[in-house]
Amino acid sequence: MEQQEFIFQSVPAHEGVKEKERESSPRVYTVSEIVSLAEDLIEEAFPSVWVVGEVSGYRVPTSGHQYFSLKDENSVLPAAIFKGTIPGPMFELKDGLEVICRGTLSLYSKKGIYQITIDYIEPKGLGELQLAFEQRKKKYAEEGLFDPARKRRLPFLPRKVGIVTSPTGAAIRDLLNIMRRRFPNIDILISPARVEGEGSASEIARAIELLNKRDDIDVIIVGRGGGSIEDLWAFNEDEVVRAIYNSRIPVVSAVGHEIDFTIADFVADLRAPTPSAAAELVVPIREELRESVKRLRERLQDGLMRYIKTRSEILTDLKSRLIPPTKRFPDRYRDIDNMRDRLVYSIRSIYKMQLEQLGRLQAELRHLSPLSILSKGYAIVTKKGEAVPVRSSKDLRKGDEFEVRLYKGRLDGKVTKIYEG
Amino acid sequence: MSGGNSIKKDVSYEEAFSKLEEAVRALEKGDLPLEASIKTFEDGMKWAKICEAKLAEAKGRVEVLVKRGDDVVVENFDTGSSGD
């Protein structure tokens, strides 16, 4: 303020300079005086100018102001953007970028340099937002946020669809109408957010996070209706990009019209060209599903019927081949009959022979059995209570009781005397 | 995981539908023994039923998250003006 007052006061003095020069005694200025005069001249001559040039020596000290030079082949003009003087989204300045800017030329009296203080800047050729978009897209791509391997498949039939958009906007009507037309009983949960203007990016990000805290949402549609690049800008903001990237639930972006692209489209699992298209991508047509289940059910029934039919045909065929052999081969059958007769005869004669042999063997056996020996007058002596026959007089002692088996009947006895054999 | 011997309720529509398709294909091939064929048919019919149940499961609710102080609650969303 002080400086301005000084400048103001110095204007008449400036006019007086010429007079005094003519009077041949030169006026001696203080540094402050001359710098102020120069500043005054410059600011008066260039209150607001547009300058095109290349950014060079770009730097941002901790103050947050941005300093650089604008240059062309021959000249350099120092430039400054003071923090907070340029509203809205900013693209990234860097060396080599050609820019068009508007500002005031001023003199920085402490250093005696003049500079342009910029209040508007845009990249040459591209729109400012367009450039910011390209720069961010490149940055996120390099960071791997758009990696195709991260893209998840959408659920075939979501239990519940989450929608992040303005509850009063154009998109919600289209989304609801189309989804409910396709699947009348679809469940939908709207997580509301303003989709343009200051703070909308935070609201969108938070709305996505809220849906992620639930366990009933199978897919999220994030979007809004069409608008200018400024209107859609929230979908290029870091908060939204990160929220989509971090979403546990698959996200479909549905921002603006078919021609509009935002960073959200690249980071989402699927980009829908419009909100209406998103509704179609997310929700199947119920009648079509019913129809295909019905068709499969019919095929099951037909399949089983055909199976049974085929099997019974095979059975009929096999049965028809099971004609009694007498009908198919009468001669053979007679042969078999004869054979059987002969077999029976043979078996009978073998049986008879065996029977006779058995009789003979039995007779022989009888001959050899102890009983047949006993019939000849022999006897078996066993010690009382034992089964082993007594073979030697040494087997018994005087007074031992013994048993005598005869051909017919038994006798008990007692040893009275022993004669050694 | 092939074969339809484990029929659970908490499968997705998609899973149930692919089980149904599997059953149809197996049966149509016609090379299963009789008992397996009947079992495949029965399983397929069960999957078809589950598919149909899944399609009828949703309630057609349209709700909206609303901030109530520090809490976020679920309320019905007024779709009256949506034109349907």
Interface residues (C-beta under 8 A of the other chain):
Chain A: P155 F156 L157 R159 K160 P167 R173 L176 N177 R180 R181 F183 P184 N185 I186 D187 I188 L189 I190 S191 P192 A207 L210 L211 R286 L289 R290 S292 V293 L296 R297 R299 L300 Q301 G303 L304 R306 Y307 T310 R311
Chain B: S12 Y13 E14 F17 L20 E21 A23 V24 L27 E28 G30 L32 L34 S37 I38 F41 G44 M45 A48 C51 E52 K54 L55 A56 E57 A58 K59 G60 R61 V62 E63 V64 L65 V66 V72 V74 F77 T79 S82 G83 D84
